[in-house]
Amino acid sequence: MHVAIIATDKPGHLQTRLDNRDAHLAYGRDSGKLIMAGPFLNEAGEMCGSLLIIEVETMQEAYDFADNDPYAKAGLFENVRIEQWKKVIG
C-alpha cells in the first residue's frame, strides 16, 4: 500500500532541518520504501515541512518509518499526518 507522510516543521527550526538533511536523505534512499519525497516551502522559499510517499505492507511499518526518520528523531516536526494514499494520476 502507498502511504503519505505529511509533516510540518516547528517554527524557527530551519537549522535543525539543515543539520539533519543528509541523514534524512540517506534514510529515505536506503529504506527501500520511498516512492517520492520533497519539502514544502514557505513564502520566503525556505523548507518548512515534508511530504513523503512510501510503499509498505502495513500501517505500522509507516508509523515506524516516520518515527525513525532522522528529522523526527531531531525533534523537527510540529505535527505529522500519516495517511493511506491511492495513486490515481501520474
ABEGO torsion letter per residue (X at the ends): XBBBBBBBBBBGAAAAAAAAAAAAAAAAAAAGABABBEBBBBAAGBBAEBBBBBBBABAAAAAAAAAABAAAAAGABABBBBBBBBBABX
